[in-house]
Amino acid sequence: MRRREAGMVPMPSANVKRRIRGYDWAVMQVDLRESWRIGDVEIPSRLVLAPMAGVSVQAFRRQGRRFGAGLVCSEMVSCAGLSHQNERTLGYLRIAADEHPLAVQIFGAEPAVMAEAARMVEDAGADIVDINFGCPVRKVTKTGAGAHCLEEPARACAIVEAVANAISLPLSVKMRRGLANGSRTCLDIGPQLVEAGAASLTLHPRSAKQMYTGEADHSLTAELVELVDVPVIASGDITSRARAQTVLATTGAAAVMVGRAAQGNPWALSQIMGEEAEPSREEVVAELALFMRETIRELGEHRATGFLKKFYGWYLGRGRFPKPFKQELVQLQTLDEVEQRLLAAAPGARFVLERLEDELPQGDEVLLDLPISIYGGG
Ligand SMILES: Cc1cc2nc3c(=O)[nH]c(=O)nc-3n(C[C@H](O)[C@H](O)[C@H](O)COP(=O)(O)O)c2cc1C
């Protein structure tokens, strides 16, 4: 492992054009379109779509890839649920052909069960197995999983080692800075996790206690980058191209991860990639309608109805449509009625939607690759 002492890192002078890990420090511009690797998996851009429970369905991930994310990730999947072949949990392993490269994230506290889950993730066709050491939610931490593992480095390393030995895919770890406010645990445990087999680390530098309050402190990301010789992904408060550029250039991270900014707003991704990206109302409605159709196919009408409600505000907010319009949609009985109402509000969206559907790979083999059939159902 390469360790660099603070102060010994040669900082390039502004007038010397030098490239370090893909950065042109002279102009402080990072090429977000440059590819990089986690293990032997090539990631075509330096933009990663964050795993988000209750958000990162297949439609969200496929959309993220279309808008420039080089890597997408499933939401956290319970290793116990996989191990018990719980039908709903197995559904999280559904991977579409156009999602690759894709990471599936698992959480749990028992190395052997995590290893078994990781093997199932590999069999389902993921490119990377991601381990969650960041979830701050009590329901998860009280079982010894998620961010709790940061306080138990021996267990965390045993999990990483067991998973690394169980699979031939690269494995990555996503973590918070620590449990308590001001914690620097990530800097102690990060190198140990790499030693144990992690091929990449993602840092969301807030404490678990902070949840989503305050700011992500990316000075810790910069410190972590100096301590490990695997790519580090910076997560937290990346909301614009300027912010992405600054975090990449000042931390030396291999990529930035975008979460909340992309909720109902895939145009944030294309904007970060450098495209002028203010969508028309027709584009907004067409993307939402496509998202709804895909989500219904994935979750079924009943589950999709509740799941989709939060997305209406996310898509239609930001001054795109008047507020009462969202209220109106939430009150409609069926998703078909919602779609009709949306298309009536922006009639040209019908053509945009048709074009989008034409461009996407379709068909059951692409979209409904159910691992349930592999494992005999749940
Ligand atoms: C609704 C929601 C669900 C999340 N679920 C997960 C998860 O399942 N796994 C995970 O590692 N992080 C999860 N996160 C954290 C995000 O991946 C990300 O690290 C965090 O939101 C900071 O990035 P942002 O400021 O770009 O949103 C979640 C965040 C949100 C807002």
The ligand as an SDF file (V2000), in Angstrom:
LIG
                    3D

 31 33  0  0  0  0  0  0  0  0999 V2000
  -33.3560    8.5710   -0.1580 C   0  0  0  0  0  0  0  0  0  0  0  0
  -31.9280    8.1410   -0.0160 C   0  0  0  0  0  0  0  0  0  0  0  0
  -31.6240    6.8050    0.0440 C   0  0  0  0  0  0  0  0  0  0  0  0
  -30.2890    6.3970    0.1600 C   0  0  0  0  0  0  0  0  0  0  0  0
  -30.0180    5.0560    0.1460 N   0  0  0  0  0  0  0  0  0  0  0  0
  -28.7150    4.6490    0.1420 C   0  0  0  0  0  0  0  0  0  0  0  0
  -28.3890    3.2670   -0.0120 C   0  0  0  0  0  0  0  0  0  0  0  0
  -29.2610    2.3970   -0.1810 O   0  0  0  0  0  0  0  0  0  0  0  0
  -27.0710    2.9320    0.0190 N   0  0  0  0  0  0  0  0  0  0  0  0
  -26.0820    3.8620    0.1730 C   0  0  0  0  0  0  0  0  0  0  0  0
  -24.9000    3.5030    0.1880 O   0  0  0  0  0  0  0  0  0  0  0  0
  -26.3690    5.1750    0.2920 N   0  0  0  0  0  0  0  0  0  0  0  0
  -27.6470    5.5810    0.2610 C   0  0  0  0  0  0  0  0  0  0  0  0
  -27.9300    6.9230    0.3150 N   0  0  0  0  0  0  0  0  0  0  0  0
  -26.8240    7.8940    0.3680 C   0  0  0  0  0  0  0  0  0  0  0  0
  -26.4530    8.3570   -1.0510 C   0  0  0  0  0  0  0  0  0  0  0  0
  -25.9510    7.2950   -1.8190 O   0  0  0  0  0  0  0  0  0  0  0  0
  -25.4150    9.4960   -1.0080 C   0  0  0  0  0  0  0  0  0  0  0  0
  -24.2220    9.0200   -0.4590 O   0  0  0  0  0  0  0  0  0  0  0  0
  -25.9110   10.6940   -0.1940 C   0  0  0  0  0  0  0  0  0  0  0  0
  -27.2490   11.0060   -0.5230 O   0  0  0  0  0  0  0  0  0  0  0  0
  -25.0400   11.9280   -0.4290 C   0  0  0  0  0  0  0  0  0  0  0  0
  -25.0400   12.2880   -1.7740 O   0  0  0  0  0  0  0  0  0  0  0  0
  -25.9690   13.4750   -2.4050 P   0  0  0  0  0  0  0  0  0  0  0  0
  -25.6730   14.7180   -1.6410 O   0  0  0  0  0  0  0  0  0  0  0  0
  -25.5150   13.5360   -3.8390 O   0  0  0  0  0  0  0  0  0  0  0  0
  -27.3880   13.0500   -2.2440 O   0  0  0  0  0  0  0  0  0  0  0  0
  -29.2550    7.3440    0.2340 C   0  0  0  0  0  0  0  0  0  0  0  0
  -29.5780    8.7080    0.1890 C   0  0  0  0  0  0  0  0  0  0  0  0
  -30.8760    9.1160    0.0600 C   0  0  0  0  0  0  0  0  0  0  0  0
  -31.1860   10.5870   -0.0180 C   0  0  0  0  0  0  0  0  0  0  0  0
  1  2  1  0
  2  3  1  0
  2 30  2  0
  3  4  2  0
  4  5  1  0
  4 28  1  0
  5  6  2  0
  6  7  1  0
  6 13  1  0
  7  8  2  0
  7  9  1  0
  9 10  1  0
 10 11  2  0
 10 12  1  0
 12 13  2  0
 13 14  1  0
 14 15  1  0
 14 28  1  0
 15 16  1  0
 16 17  1  0
 16 18  1  0
 18 19  1  0
 18 20  1  0
 20 21  1  0
 20 22  1  0
 22 23  1  0
 23 24  1  0
 24 25  2  0
 24 26  1  0
 24 27  1  0
 28 29  2  0
 29 30  1  0
 30 31  1  0
M  END
$$$$
